[in-house]
Amino acid sequence: MPTIRPKTRGLIAASAVAAVATVLSGCAASPATDAAVDEITVWTGLPYDSFQKPNKAAFDACAATTGVKAKLEDFPPGDLTAKVIQAATSGDLPDLLYLEGTDLSRVAETGVLNPLSDFDLDASDYYPIVEDMGSYDGELYGIAPGVNTVGVFYNKDIFDAAGVAVPTTFAELRAAAKTLTTPDIQGFALSADSGTGPYVFLPFLLSAGGDPAELDSPAAVEALQLWKGLLDDGSTSASATTIGWDAQDAFRADKAAMVMSGSWLFSEGLGMNMGVFPVPTPDGTGTPVSPIGGELWTIPTTDDAHQAAAAKVLACITDDKNSLAMAMASHRTPSKTTIADAYLDANPDEAALIDLIDGAYLRDPEKTGDQNERIATAVQDALANGTDPATALAKVAGD
């Protein structure tokens, strides 16, 4: 986990690319009339309407003010990084690349990304942890237009009908889930499969004061015991160990009172009275913690003219106006400190997700795979096989 700097730094607007004659001030620049490049290629790996539509709107707005159009190409999730590595060998890289945050170091170490400082772009308007997310080997390579923290989403009407308050401790969470469970409704729809489960488990582990590197700690045991308790109580599906993010489907269908999710649920217009709260701490003291994720805009190494044009567009689509518009349209939790208050004023129900950013946990890409495998094994052992959580975690703790 990186060191989190306690205060948000001063705000310095992203400025111009030296190789471009027109000076940028956000998106206030006039259309370039003598630009060497008037179109750039942009690759993303999020082919979803909730992202594509506001993304296109931002690029269209910036084409009108920068004189540079964007040719957008979207790829299936998980395919983009492999395509980038392949394109690096053929020299067929895009001009702007929207890269999964955990893949940044793997791509940057190949030398196919430019440090953004080369174009006078920085992350001074962003939360410090967002700068950490976009950095590799001391250089900033990526800017996240939005981030993902995760919390417990709940159906307020189901809570109110049962007279249940928002829980603030592990015991209260377990009791609430049990009270809210009926023949037709799960108290807590749990994503506990081997793929999604480790990520969903992290907020419980972290909020208990644990560390993914120490899976035999009392905190890890307490977190897994809570999950096992939900299953033992019948508050979650008996098949939870085979369910990933599709646990949200039960919540969407009013068949679950609670589920772990992120801000994307707010973008779906579910039509329910929905709220979100952070995974509580075991005894209600201390600070809840969420892992943080997101995608990053990066500038691959192409030629000088295309890199300059890409930087010009990047400065525009990440200015406050376009960042706020993107966040509002897609419900991506804002990564910029300069727009957080405006976003929160318009979306007060998402306050818990924004509050989690400053103290969030940034996964180490070099360790995440091994830690996920260990967590998945322990969760499966405890929930599917009925093994005592302390024993299940001790088996995978390693040296």
N, C-alpha and C positions, 0 to 999 in steps of 0.2 A: 504494500500500500504506500503510495507516495506521500511525502510530507505535504499537508494542506496548509497553505499560508493563511493566517487568520483574517486578514483584511482584504477587501477588494481594492485593487489598485485604481489609480486615476484613469480617466477616460481620454484616450487619444484616438481620434478618428483615423481610419485607414486612409492613407494618402496615395499619391499617384505612383505609377510605374515610371521609372526614369526613362525607359525606352519609348514611352508614349508621350507625344507632345501635349495632349490635352490634360490638364490637371483635374483630378477627381476630387470632388467633395461629396462623399457618398454617391448618390445618383444624380447630383445636380449638374454634372458636366454636360456640355452641349454635344450633339452628335459629332463624331469625328468625321471630317471630310477628306482627310488625307491618310487614313489608317492603312497600313500595309495589309492588314487582315480584317475582313469584314464578317467572317463567320468562323466559329470555333466548334469543335466536336466535344460533346459532353457525355460521359458514361456514368450511369447510376445502376445500383443493384436493388432498387426499391420500386418495382413495377406495380404500385398500388395507387388507386385514384386519390386517396387522402394525401399522398405525397406528390404524385405526378401533376395534378391540376394546379395546386399553388406554386409548385416548382416552375412549371411552364409560364405561369402568370408573372413570376419574378423575372425570368429571363426575357420575356416579351417586353416588360416594362424597361428593363435595362438595355435592350436592343434599341429602344427609341431614344435613349439618352446617351448611350456610348457609341452607337453606330456599329455595334458588333452583334450579329445574330448568333443564336446557339442552336446547333443541331443535336437534339437530345436522343440518346440511345439508352434504353433500359434493359437490363438483363435479369434473369431469375436470381433470387436470393442465393448466395453461396457460390454462384458461378463467376462473379465479377473478378475476384482476386486472382483466380486461376487464369482468367482471360488476360488480365493485366500482365502477369508474369510471362505468359506466352507472347503477348504483344511486345514486351520489352526486348525479346530476342529478335523480333522481326522489324522493330523500329516503327510499328504501327500503333503508337500510343495516342490516346485522346489528348485534347488540350486542357480539359478540366475533368477530374476524376473524383467521384463521390465514393469514398472508400470506407468500409467498415473499420471502426476505431481500433478493434483488437488486431486488425491486419496491417496497421500502419507500419510497425517496426519491420515486419517481414518484407514489405514492399520497399520501404525507405532504405533498408540495408543493401538493396540491389543497386542503388544509385540512380533509380529512374524517377525520383521526385526532387523537386527544387525546394530548398529552404525558402519560406515565404518572405524572410527578411531581404532576399534578393530583390524583391519588388516593393519594399517598404510597407509590407503588410505585417500586422502584429495582432496579438490577442489581448491588448490592454483593456478592451471594452468587455471582456468575457470573465466568467468566473475562473479563478485560478486553476481549479481542477480541470476545466475545459482546455486550458492551455497545456496542462500536463498530458491530457488525452491526445492532443495533436502534436506532441513533441517526441523526438527521437534523438538520442545522443546529443542533447543540449540544443537542438535546433527545432524551430517550429515548422512543421511540414503540412499541418492540416488545421482547418477551421471548422468547427461543428456548428451548423446553423440551428441545431436543437439537440436536446439530450433526452435520454430515457432514465428516469428513476422509477422504482416500482413500489407500490403500496397495496394495502388491502382495500379493494373496492367493495362497497356494500350497498344493498338495496334499502334505502331509508324507509320505504313503506313497510317492508317486511320487519325491519327493526322496530318501527313504531308500533305496528300491530301486536308484536310480542312484548312490548315494553322493555326492550333491551337497549342499553346505552352503549356508546362506542367504547370498546375495551381499551384499557391502558396497561394491562399486565398480561403475561402469558396465561395465568389462571383465568382471568376474565375472558380472554379470547376463547379458550377452550370451553368455558361455561356458556358463553354466548352462542358458540357454534352448536353446542348440544341443545340449548333451549330453542334455537331457531330451526332445528331439524324436524321435519315432518315426513310422512310417507311420500310426499311429492317434492320436498325441497331439501337439498343438502345444506347443512349449516355453513360448510366451507368446501367449495370445489377445489381440490388440491391437485396441482400439477407436480407429480412425483415420478415421472418416467426418467429414464436414463439420460435423455437429451435435455429437456427443459428443467427437470427436477433440481439439478445442482445449482442453477442460477436462481431459481425460486427459493431454494433453501438458504441462500446467502444472507438475505435480510434477517432471517431468524437467528442465524449463527452470529452475524455481525452485531445485531441489536442486543444479543445476550453477552456481548463483550468478547466474542470469540475471534479466532484468526483461522482462515482456511488452511494455513500451514501447520496448525496444531489441532488436528481433528480428534484427538483423545482428551481435549480439555473439558473441564466441567461445563463450560459455556456451550460447546458443541453437543455434549450429551443432553443438556437441558433443552436445546433447540430440537433435537431429534426426538426427544421424549414427548415434546408438544405435538409433533407430527404424528407420532405413534398413538398418542392419546386421542387425537381427532379420529383416527381410524378405529381404535378400540371402542370409542363412544358411538360409532356409527354416524358421526357427523360429516364424514366425507365418503366418497364412493369406495367400495371394496376393491375396485379396479384402479385406484389412484396411481399405482405404480406403472400403469400402462398409458397414462394420460399426460399429455404435454400442455401446450398453450390452449388446446381445444377444451380444457377445463372451463375456459371463458364462455364456451357455447352454452353450458348449463346456466351460467349467470345471465347471459343475453336473453335466454328463454324464460327467465324468472323461475328457474329450477334450482337456484343456489342463492343463498343470502350473502355470501362473501366469496371473493376470488382474488388471487394475486394478479395484478396487471399494471399497465402503464398508461400514460396519457392518451394513447391511441384509442382507448375505449370512449373517451369523450368526443372523438371525431366521428363516431359511428351513428350518432343520433338515435340512441336506443329508445328514447321516449320514456325512460324510467326515472324515478326520483333517486339519483345515484350520488354517492359521495365516496371519498377516499380518505383513509387515515394510514399513518405509517405503522409498520409492524411494531407492536409495543415492545418495551424491554421487559425482562422477566418480572421485576418488582415495581415497575412504574417510574423508577429513577433512571438517571443516565439519559443518553440520547439515542433515539432510533437511527439506524444506519441502513442505507440502501446501496447496492452496487449501482454504478452509473455506466451507461453505454451511449452509443450514438455513432453516426457516420460523419466523415470529415471531407470537406472540399480540399483537394490537393491539386497541384500543378505539375504534371509530368514533364520530363525533359524532352522537349521537341526542338523547334528552332526558335531563335530570338523573337521573331515577329509574332509567332503564335503564342509563345509564353507571355509576351507583353499584353497581347489582346486578352488572353485568359485571365491575367491578373487584373486587368481593367474591369472585366466583367465580374470577377470575384469580389472586388471592392464594392461594386454596385449591389449585387444580390445579397451581400451580407451587411449592408448599411442598416441603420436602425429602422428606417421606413419599411424596407423589404423584409428584414428579419421579423419584424412585428407582424406584417401581413402574412408571411409564411406560417408563423406560429399560430396566429388566429385561425387561419384556414385549415391547418392540419392538426392543431392541438399538440404540436411538438413542444415540450417544455422548454422555455427560452434558455439559451446558453449565454446570452448577453445580459450583463447587469444593467445595461442602459435601457432595456425594454421590459425588464421583469415586473416593475411596478405597474406599467400600463397594461401588461398582459393579465396580471393578477386582478386589477380593477375590473376587467371584463370577464374574468373566469375565476371568481373567488373559490369555487368548489375544488380547484386544482392547487390550492395553497400548500397542501401537505407535500405534493410532489416537488414544488419549487423549494420549499424549506429543506428538503433532503439534499439539495445540490452541494451546499458548502461543505458538509461533512461526509460526502459520499465516498464509497470505496471504488478505487480504480483498479481493475484487475491487471495483473502482470501477464502479458501474452505468453511469456516463456514458461509460466507455471500453471496457467489456467487449465490446460488440457489434462495434466496429471491430477490436479486438484479436483476437477470435475469428475474424473473417472473414480477417484477415491470416494467422493461424496455420493456418487450414484450407487456405487457398490454397497456402501453402508446403509443408504436409504432403502435400497431394495432388500437388503438382509433384514433390516428392522421391520419394514412394513409388509413385505411379501412373505418372509420366513418366520416372522414373529420373534426374531432375536432381540435380546435386551439391547437398547441403544448404546449403552456403554461398551458392551462386548462388540457390537457391530462396528463401532467407530475405532475401537482399539485394534481391530483386525486390519484396518486400512491406514492407520496413523503413520506407519513407516518409521524410519529412524528419526 
